[in-house]
Amino acid sequence: MTEKSMREYNLLSERFITLANEMKNEGKEQQMVNAALMSASGIYATYTAAGNEGGLNPTGIDKVVAVYKANLENVQKLKK
């Protein structure tokens, strides 16, 4: 990933976190906000991979799960 695309990626991530924090500050339960964000991400990941009318087969689900896992592992490395 180029430095420019990394900056854009970080800005986009920060926008989602800001929105999630706004929801939490509105009194929404943090676990509910987290679950909704994960659900929205899963819906968008499906749309990105399979289009608006399609769904993921088991292999596609495994691929998306692997991307989520790698991303979460990277986040944890950065936190340390």
C-alpha positions as CSV (number, residue, x, y, z in Angstrom):
1,M,0.0,0.0,0.0
2,T,1.4,3.4,-0.9
3,E,1.8,6.1,1.7
4,K,-1.0,8.1,0.1
5,S,-3.4,5.2,0.1
6,M,-2.4,4.4,3.7
7,R,-3.3,7.9,4.8
8,E,-6.6,7.6,3.0
9,Y,-7.3,4.2,4.6
10,N,-6.5,5.7,8.0
11,L,-8.8,8.7,7.4
12,L,-11.7,6.4,6.3
13,S,-11.2,4.2,9.4
14,E,-11.2,7.3,11.6
15,R,-14.5,8.4,10.1
16,F,-16.1,5.1,11.0
17,I,-14.8,5.3,14.6
18,T,-16.0,8.9,14.9
19,L,-19.5,7.8,13.8
20,A,-19.5,4.8,16.1
21,N,-18.5,7.1,19.0
22,E,-21.3,9.6,18.1
23,M,-23.8,6.7,18.3
24,K,-22.3,5.7,21.7
25,N,-22.5,9.3,22.9
26,E,-26.2,9.3,21.9
27,G,-26.7,6.6,24.5
28,K,-26.6,3.6,22.3
29,E,-25.0,0.6,24.0
30,Q,-21.4,0.1,23.0
31,Q,-21.9,-3.6,22.2
32,M,-24.9,-2.7,20.0
33,V,-22.9,-0.2,18.1
34,N,-20.1,-2.7,17.6
35,A,-22.5,-5.4,16.4
36,A,-24.2,-3.0,14.0
37,L,-20.8,-1.9,12.6
38,M,-19.7,-5.5,12.1
39,S,-23.0,-6.3,10.4
40,A,-22.7,-3.3,8.1
41,S,-19.2,-4.3,7.3
42,G,-20.3,-7.8,6.5
43,I,-23.1,-6.6,4.3
44,Y,-20.6,-4.3,2.4
45,A,-18.0,-7.0,2.1
46,T,-20.6,-9.3,0.6
47,Y,-21.7,-6.5,-1.8
48,T,-18.1,-5.8,-2.8
49,A,-17.4,-9.5,-3.5
50,A,-20.7,-10.6,-5.0
51,G,-22.6,-7.5,-6.1
52,N,-25.9,-6.3,-5.0
53,E,-27.9,-9.4,-6.0
54,G,-25.3,-12.1,-5.0
55,G,-24.2,-13.8,-1.9
56,L,-21.1,-15.5,-0.8
57,N,-20.6,-19.3,-1.1
58,P,-18.7,-21.0,1.8
59,T,-15.3,-20.4,0.1
60,G,-16.1,-16.7,-0.3
61,I,-17.1,-16.5,3.4
62,D,-13.8,-18.1,4.3
63,K,-11.9,-15.5,2.2
64,V,-13.7,-12.6,3.9
65,V,-13.1,-14.2,7.3
66,A,-9.4,-14.5,6.5
67,V,-9.3,-10.8,5.6
68,Y,-11.0,-9.8,8.8
69,K,-8.7,-12.0,10.8
70,A,-5.6,-10.5,9.2
71,N,-6.9,-7.0,9.7
72,L,-7.7,-7.6,13.4
73,E,-4.2,-9.2,14.0
74,N,-2.6,-6.1,12.4
75,V,-4.7,-3.8,14.6
76,Q,-3.5,-5.7,17.7
77,K,0.1,-5.6,16.6
78,L,-0.2,-1.8,16.2
79,K,-1.7,-1.4,19.6
80,K,1.3,-3.1,21.2
